[in-house]
Amino acid sequence: MKVGSDQTPAVWTIGRLISWTSDYFNSHGIDSPRLTAELLLCHSLCIRRLDLYLQHDKPLSQVELSAFKSLIKRRVEREPVAYITGSKGFWTLDLSVTRDVLIPRPDTECLVETALHVIPSETDTKPLRIIDLGTGTGAIILSIASERPVHHYYAVDVSEKAVNLARKNKDSNNIQAEISFICGSWFGPFAEMPLFDVVVSNPPYIPSADIPGLEPEITRYEPMLALDGDSNGLSCIGKIMDDARIYLKDGGVLMMETGFDQKFAVMEMADRFGCYEDIHYIKDSAGHDRVAVMKKRNPT
């Protein structure tokens, strides 16, 4: 099936189409070519991956082939699969994704796991107040809330489109926890609010000069606002640590995803603020230092 041409063999079955598309993607340097072919074909035909094997000899119509061909073109142009399909699996959730938000990464599940170790599943007193700064799709806060529904949650993003998407993802995943969705920059909307027990965030942390060297899937499609951490990648991280001194309760915990090579710079910065203790890092599944954790010191 020559992409860009209407010349196709008389019969294209599901199995044959997956095989051809996998080879085509591989020749164009697309990661995980067979998986990508399967995901896009499932999306195009509105079927499950299991059905690709149960119906491997089913022929496709010209209309179905044409629709799938358009998806192949988009992926070869390096558009991420999540933007093509409009969805991304994260934790136990199925999240809607648009080009207004960063695509959730598996590395970020390390932040969710870390938060769940800190946040109790039940409470004998008042529920904790937990805030996610720069929520995007809502991946982090929704994953935590799905496991710890007894607490009060706040999802903040400077993008109104992101806030609306996160709210949509809460509803579509039937999450029952109390979550407030707020448009604003970091702690900006909370001048009159009580303090928070837990702060989580996946802020922009890529140094500006490194961005042009990233994969085309990132540089061409993902929002730079969610990626660019300024000259050294630490601008937003430092801003959050600085403001958290005001908005975090004594004994409260701040957790942030950072770059794998930023551990010592972040820990040194946290130490300089003078109000944090138990400053440490959690490694992700690949063994990289991924999540910075620190506790606001109780006054002596």
The 8 nearest C-alpha neighbors of each residue, nearest first, counted from 0:
[[1, 7, 2, 6, 8, 19, 4, 16],
 [0, 2, 4, 3, 6, 7, 5, 68],
 [3, 1, 4, 0, 68, 72, 71, 5],
 [2, 4, 1, 5, 68, 72, 69, 0],
 [5, 3, 6, 2, 1, 0, 7, 68],
 [4, 6, 7, 3, 1, 2, 0, 65],
 [7, 5, 4, 1, 8, 0, 3, 2],
 [6, 8, 0, 5, 9, 1, 4, 10],
 [9, 7, 10, 11, 6, 0, 5, 1],
 [8, 10, 7, 11, 6, 58, 61, 60],
 [11, 9, 8, 58, 12, 59, 7, 60],
 [10, 12, 58, 59, 16, 15, 13, 8],
 [13, 11, 58, 57, 56, 15, 14, 59],
 [12, 14, 55, 16, 15, 57, 56, 17],
 [15, 13, 55, 17, 16, 12, 56, 18],
 [14, 16, 18, 12, 17, 13, 19, 11],
 [15, 17, 13, 19, 18, 14, 20, 12],
 [18, 16, 20, 14, 15, 19, 36, 21],
 [17, 19, 15, 21, 16, 20, 14, 22],
 [20, 18, 16, 22, 21, 17, 15, 23],
 [19, 21, 23, 17, 22, 18, 36, 16],
 [22, 20, 33, 32, 24, 18, 23, 19],
 [23, 21, 25, 19, 20, 24, 26, 18],
 [24, 22, 20, 26, 25, 21, 19, 27],
 [23, 25, 27, 29, 21, 32, 26, 22],
 [24, 26, 22, 28, 27, 23, 32, 29],
 [27, 25, 23, 24, 28, 22, 29, 21],
 [28, 26, 24, 25, 29, 23, 75, 22],
 [27, 29, 25, 26, 24, 30, 32, 75],
 [30, 28, 24, 25, 27, 32, 31, 75],
 [29, 31, 32, 28, 25, 35, 24, 34],
 [32, 30, 34, 33, 35, 29, 25, 21],
 [33, 31, 21, 35, 24, 30, 25, 34],
 [34, 32, 21, 36, 35, 31, 37, 17],
 [33, 35, 37, 36, 31, 32, 38, 21],
 [34, 36, 32, 38, 33, 37, 31, 39],
 [37, 35, 33, 39, 34, 38, 21, 17],
 [36, 38, 34, 40, 35, 39, 41, 33],
 [39, 37, 35, 41, 40, 36, 34, 42],
 [38, 40, 42, 36, 41, 37, 43, 35],
 [39, 41, 43, 37, 42, 38, 44, 36],
 [42, 40, 46, 38, 44, 39, 43, 45],
 [43, 41, 45, 39, 40, 44, 38, 84],
 [42, 44, 40, 41, 45, 67, 39, 66],
 [43, 45, 41, 46, 42, 40, 63, 67],
 [46, 44, 42, 41, 43, 47, 40, 39],
 [45, 47, 41, 44, 50, 48, 42, 51],
 [48, 46, 50, 49, 41, 51, 45, 42],
 [47, 49, 50, 51, 41, 46, 37, 38],
 [50, 48, 47, 51, 52, 53, 46, 54],
 [51, 49, 53, 47, 52, 48, 54, 46],
 [52, 50, 48, 54, 49, 55, 53, 13],
 [53, 51, 55, 50, 54, 49, 48, 14],
 [52, 54, 50, 51, 55, 49, 56, 57],
 [55, 53, 57, 52, 51, 56, 50, 13],
 [54, 56, 14, 52, 13, 51, 57, 53],
 [57, 55, 12, 54, 13, 14, 58, 15],
 [56, 58, 12, 54, 55, 13, 59, 14],
 [59, 57, 12, 11, 10, 56, 13, 60],
 [60, 58, 11, 12, 63, 64, 57, 61],
 [59, 61, 63, 62, 64, 58, 11, 10],
 [60, 62, 64, 63, 65, 59, 66, 7],
 [61, 63, 65, 60, 64, 66, 59, 67],
 [64, 62, 60, 66, 61, 65, 59, 67],
 [65, 63, 61, 67, 66, 62, 68, 60],
 [64, 66, 68, 62, 63, 67, 61, 69],
 [65, 67, 63, 69, 68, 64, 62, 43],
 [68, 66, 64, 70, 69, 65, 43, 63],
 [67, 69, 71, 65, 70, 66, 64, 72],
 [68, 70, 72, 67, 66, 71, 73, 65],
 [71, 69, 73, 67, 72, 68, 74, 39],
 [72, 70, 68, 74, 69, 73, 75, 67],
 [73, 71, 75, 69, 70, 74, 76, 68],
 [74, 72, 70, 76, 71, 75, 78, 69],
 [73, 75, 77, 78, 76, 71, 72, 70],
 [76, 74, 77, 72, 73, 71, 27, 24],
 [75, 77, 73, 74, 78, 72, 71, 216],
 [78, 76, 74, 75, 216, 79, 215, 73],
 [77, 79, 74, 216, 73, 76, 80, 220],
 [80, 78, 81, 82, 216, 77, 83, 74],
 [79, 81, 83, 82, 84, 78, 74, 35],
 [82, 80, 84, 86, 79, 85, 83, 87],
 [83, 81, 85, 80, 79, 84, 97, 96],
 [82, 84, 80, 81, 85, 79, 78, 70],
 [83, 85, 81, 86, 82, 80, 42, 39],
 [86, 84, 82, 96, 81, 83, 95, 97],
 [87, 85, 95, 96, 81, 94, 84, 93],
 [88, 86, 94, 81, 93, 89, 95, 96],
 [87, 89, 93, 92, 94, 90, 86, 91],
 [90, 88, 92, 91, 87, 93, 138, 103],
 [89, 91, 92, 142, 108, 88, 138, 105],
 [92, 90, 89, 93, 88, 142, 145, 172],
 [93, 91, 89, 90, 88, 94, 172, 142],
 [94, 92, 88, 87, 89, 86, 95, 172],
 [95, 93, 87, 86, 168, 92, 88, 96],
 [94, 96, 86, 85, 168, 87, 93, 97],
 [95, 97, 85, 86, 94, 82, 87, 81],
 [98, 96, 99, 82, 100, 85, 95, 86],
 [97, 99, 100, 221, 82, 220, 222, 96],
 [98, 100, 97, 161, 222, 160, 101, 221],
 [101, 99, 135, 98, 97, 161, 222, 136],
 [100, 102, 221, 103, 225, 222, 135, 99],
 [101, 103, 104, 100, 96, 81, 87, 221],
 [104, 102, 101, 138, 89, 105, 107, 87],
 [103, 105, 106, 107, 102, 108, 89, 101],
 [104, 106, 107, 108, 103, 89, 109, 90],
 [107, 105, 104, 108, 109, 283, 284, 289],
 [108, 106, 109, 105, 110, 104, 111, 256],
 [107, 109, 111, 110, 106, 105, 112, 90],
 [108, 110, 112, 107, 111, 283, 106, 113],
 [111, 109, 113, 108, 107, 112, 290, 114],
 [110, 112, 108, 114, 109, 113, 139, 143],
 [113, 111, 109, 115, 110, 114, 108, 116],
 [112, 114, 110, 116, 111, 115, 109, 117],
 [115, 113, 111, 117, 116, 112, 118, 110],
 [114, 116, 118, 112, 117, 113, 111, 143],
 [115, 117, 113, 114, 118, 112, 119, 111],
 [116, 118, 114, 115, 119, 113, 252, 197],
 [117, 119, 115, 116, 114, 120, 147, 127],
 [120, 118, 121, 117, 122, 147, 115, 116],
 [119, 121, 147, 118, 122, 149, 146, 148],
 [122, 120, 119, 149, 123, 147, 126, 150],
 [121, 123, 124, 126, 119, 125, 120, 149],
 [124, 122, 121, 125, 126, 119, 120, 149],
 [125, 123, 122, 126, 127, 121, 150, 149],
 [124, 126, 127, 122, 123, 150, 128, 149],
 [127, 125, 150, 122, 151, 149, 124, 128],
 [128, 126, 150, 196, 151, 129, 125, 195],
 [127, 129, 151, 195, 196, 152, 150, 126],
 [130, 128, 197, 152, 198, 196, 195, 127],
 [129, 131, 153, 198, 152, 154, 199, 132],
 [130, 132, 199, 154, 200, 134, 140, 198],
 [133, 131, 200, 155, 185, 134, 130, 156],
 [134, 132, 156, 155, 135, 202, 131, 200],
 [133, 135, 137, 156, 132, 155, 154, 131],
 [136, 134, 161, 100, 137, 133, 101, 156],
 [137, 135, 165, 138, 164, 134, 161, 100],
 [136, 138, 165, 134, 135, 140, 141, 139],
 [139, 137, 136, 141, 140, 142, 103, 89],
 [140, 138, 142, 141, 137, 111, 143, 134],
 [139, 141, 143, 142, 137, 138, 144, 131],
 [142, 140, 144, 143, 138, 139, 137, 145],
 [143, 141, 145, 139, 140, 144, 138, 90],
 [142, 144, 140, 146, 141, 145, 147, 111],
 [143, 145, 147, 141, 148, 146, 142, 176],
 [144, 146, 142, 143, 174, 147, 148, 141],
 [145, 147, 144, 143, 148, 142, 120, 115],
 [146, 148, 144, 120, 149, 145, 143, 150],
 [149, 147, 176, 144, 150, 145, 146, 175],
 [150, 148, 147, 126, 176, 121, 151, 120],
 [149, 151, 126, 127, 148, 152, 128, 147],
 [152, 150, 128, 177, 127, 178, 129, 126],
 [153, 151, 178, 129, 130, 128, 177, 179],
 [152, 154, 130, 179, 178, 180, 131, 129],
 [155, 153, 180, 131, 134, 130, 181, 179],
 [156, 154, 181, 132, 133, 134, 182, 180],
 [157, 155, 133, 182, 158, 134, 183, 162],
 [156, 158, 183, 184, 182, 159, 155, 133],
 [159, 157, 161, 156, 160, 162, 182, 183],
 [158, 160, 162, 161, 182, 163, 157, 156],
 [161, 159, 163, 158, 162, 164, 99, 100],
 [160, 162, 164, 135, 158, 159, 163, 165],
 [163, 161, 159, 165, 164, 160, 156, 180],
 [162, 164, 166, 160, 161, 165, 159, 167],
 [163, 165, 167, 161, 166, 162, 136, 160],
 [164, 166, 137, 136, 168, 162, 167, 163],
 [165, 167, 163, 169, 164, 168, 162, 170],
 [168, 166, 164, 170, 165, 169, 171, 163],
 [169, 167, 165, 171, 170, 166, 94, 172],
 [170, 168, 166, 172, 167, 174, 171, 173],
 [169, 171, 173, 167, 168, 172, 174, 166],
 [170, 172, 168, 173, 169, 167, 174, 94],
 [171, 173, 169, 170, 174, 168, 92, 93],
 [174, 172, 170, 171, 169, 175, 168, 145],
 [175, 173, 169, 172, 145, 176, 170, 144],
 [174, 176, 173, 177, 148, 145, 144, 169],
 [175, 177, 148, 174, 144, 178, 149, 150],
 [176, 178, 151, 152, 175, 179, 150, 148],
 [179, 177, 152, 153, 176, 151, 180, 154],
 [178, 180, 153, 154, 152, 181, 177, 151],
 [181, 179, 154, 153, 162, 155, 178, 166],
 [180, 182, 155, 154, 183, 179, 162, 156],
 [183, 181, 156, 157, 159, 155, 162, 158],
 [184, 182, 157, 156, 188, 187, 155, 181],
 [183, 185, 157, 187, 186, 156, 182, 188],
 [184, 186, 132, 187, 183, 155, 133, 156],
 [187, 185, 189, 188, 184, 242, 246, 132],
 [186, 188, 184, 185, 189, 183, 190, 242],
 [187, 189, 186, 183, 190, 184, 181, 185],
 [190, 188, 192, 191, 187, 186, 193, 246],
 [189, 191, 192, 188, 187, 186, 193, 246],
 [192, 190, 189, 193, 188, 194, 187, 246],
 [191, 193, 189, 190, 194, 188, 246, 195],
 [194, 192, 195, 191, 246, 189, 190, 128],
 [193, 195, 246, 247, 248, 192, 196, 128],
 [194, 196, 247, 128, 197, 248, 129, 246],
 [195, 197, 251, 128, 248, 127, 129, 247],
 [196, 198, 129, 252, 195, 251, 253, 130],
 [199, 197, 253, 130, 129, 131, 254, 252],
 [200, 198, 254, 131, 255, 253, 130, 132],
 [199, 201, 255, 132, 131, 202, 133, 256],
 [200, 202, 256, 255, 203, 133, 257, 199],
 [201, 203, 200, 204, 235, 133, 236, 225],
 [202, 204, 226, 228, 225, 227, 205, 235],
 [205, 203, 228, 232, 233, 202, 257, 227],
 [204, 206, 232, 228, 227, 226, 203, 207],
 [207, 205, 232, 231, 230, 228, 209, 229],
 [208, 206, 229, 230, 209, 227, 210, 205],
 [207, 209, 206, 210, 211, 230, 212, 205],
 [210, 208, 206, 207, 212, 211, 205, 213],
 [209, 211, 212, 213, 207, 208, 205, 206],
 [212, 210, 213, 209, 218, 208, 207, 214],
 [213, 211, 210, 209, 214, 208, 218, 215],
 [214, 212, 210, 211, 218, 215, 217, 209],
 [213, 215, 216, 217, 218, 212, 211, 219],
 [216, 214, 218, 217, 219, 77, 213, 220],
 [217, 215, 77, 214, 78, 79, 219, 220],
 [218, 216, 221, 215, 214, 220, 219, 213],
 [217, 219, 215, 220, 216, 221, 213, 214],
 [220, 218, 215, 217, 216, 221, 78, 77],
 [219, 221, 217, 218, 216, 222, 78, 98],
 [220, 222, 217, 101, 98, 223, 218, 219],
 [223, 221, 224, 225, 100, 99, 101, 220],
 [224, 222, 226, 225, 227, 221, 218, 203],
 [223, 225, 222, 226, 227, 203, 228, 221],
 [224, 226, 203, 223, 222, 227, 101, 202],
 [227, 225, 203, 223, 224, 205, 228, 204],
 [226, 228, 203, 205, 207, 229, 223, 224],
 [227, 229, 232, 204, 203, 205, 206, 234],
 [230, 228, 232, 207, 206, 227, 231, 234],
 [229, 231, 206, 207, 232, 228, 208, 233],
 [232, 230, 206, 233, 229, 228, 234, 207],
 [233, 231, 228, 206, 204, 205, 229, 230],
 [232, 234, 236, 231, 235, 228, 237, 204],
 [233, 235, 237, 236, 228, 229, 232, 238],
 [236, 234, 238, 237, 233, 228, 239, 202],
 [237, 235, 233, 239, 238, 234, 240, 202],
 [236, 238, 240, 234, 235, 239, 233, 241],
 [239, 237, 235, 241, 236, 240, 242, 234],
 [238, 240, 242, 236, 241, 237, 243, 235],
 [241, 239, 243, 237, 238, 242, 236, 244],
 [240, 242, 238, 239, 243, 244, 237, 272],
 [243, 241, 239, 244, 245, 240, 238, 246],
 [244, 242, 246, 240, 245, 247, 241, 239],
 [243, 245, 242, 241, 247, 246, 240, 274],
 [246, 244, 243, 242, 247, 241, 248, 194],
 [245, 247, 243, 194, 244, 195, 242, 248],
 [246, 248, 195, 243, 194, 251, 245, 244],
 [249, 247, 251, 194, 196, 195, 250, 246],
 [248, 250, 297, 295, 251, 296, 247, 298],
 [249, 251, 295, 297, 296, 294, 248, 252],
 [252, 250, 196, 248, 249, 295, 294, 197],
 [251, 253, 294, 197, 293, 295, 198, 196],
 [252, 254, 198, 293, 292, 197, 199, 294],
 [255, 253, 292, 199, 291, 198, 290, 252],
 [256, 254, 200, 291, 290, 201, 199, 257],
 [255, 257, 290, 201, 289, 291, 110, 200],
 [258, 256, 289, 204, 290, 255, 259, 261],
 [257, 259, 261, 260, 204, 289, 256, 205],
 [258, 260, 288, 287, 289, 261, 257, 262],
 [261, 259, 258, 262, 288, 263, 287, 257],
 [262, 260, 258, 264, 259, 263, 265, 257],
 [263, 261, 265, 264, 260, 266, 288, 259],
 [262, 264, 266, 265, 261, 267, 260, 268],
 [263, 265, 267, 261, 266, 262, 268, 233],
 [266, 264, 268, 262, 267, 263, 261, 269],
 [267, 265, 269, 263, 268, 264, 262, 270],
 [268, 266, 270, 264, 265, 269, 263, 271],
 [267, 269, 265, 271, 270, 266, 264, 272],
 [270, 268, 266, 272, 271, 267, 265, 275],
 [269, 271, 267, 268, 272, 273, 266, 275],
 [272, 270, 268, 273, 269, 267, 274, 266],
 [273, 271, 269, 270, 274, 268, 275, 241],
 [272, 274, 271, 270, 275, 269, 276, 296],
 [273, 275, 296, 272, 295, 276, 244, 270],
 [276, 274, 295, 296, 294, 273, 293, 269],
 [275, 277, 294, 278, 296, 293, 295, 274],
 [276, 278, 293, 294, 279, 275, 292, 295],
 [279, 277, 293, 276, 292, 266, 275, 294],
 [280, 278, 292, 291, 277, 293, 281, 266],
 [279, 281, 291, 290, 292, 288, 282, 289],
 [282, 280, 290, 288, 289, 283, 291, 279],
 [283, 281, 288, 287, 289, 286, 280, 284],
 [282, 284, 286, 285, 287, 109, 289, 106],
 [285, 283, 286, 282, 106, 287, 109, 105],
 [286, 284, 283, 287, 282, 106, 288, 289],
 [285, 287, 282, 283, 284, 288, 289, 281],
 [286, 288, 282, 283, 259, 285, 289, 284],
 [289, 287, 282, 259, 281, 280, 290, 283],
 [288, 290, 282, 259, 257, 256, 283, 287],
 [291, 289, 256, 281, 280, 255, 110, 257],
 [290, 292, 280, 255, 254, 279, 256, 281],
 [293, 291, 254, 279, 278, 253, 280, 290],
 [294, 292, 278, 253, 277, 252, 276, 275],
 [295, 293, 252, 276, 275, 251, 250, 277],
 [294, 296, 275, 250, 249, 251, 274, 276],
 [295, 297, 275, 274, 250, 276, 249, 294],
 [296, 298, 249, 250, 299, 295, 274, 248],
 [299, 297, 296, 249, 274, 295, 250, 275],
 [298, 297, 296, 249, 274, 250, 295, 276]]
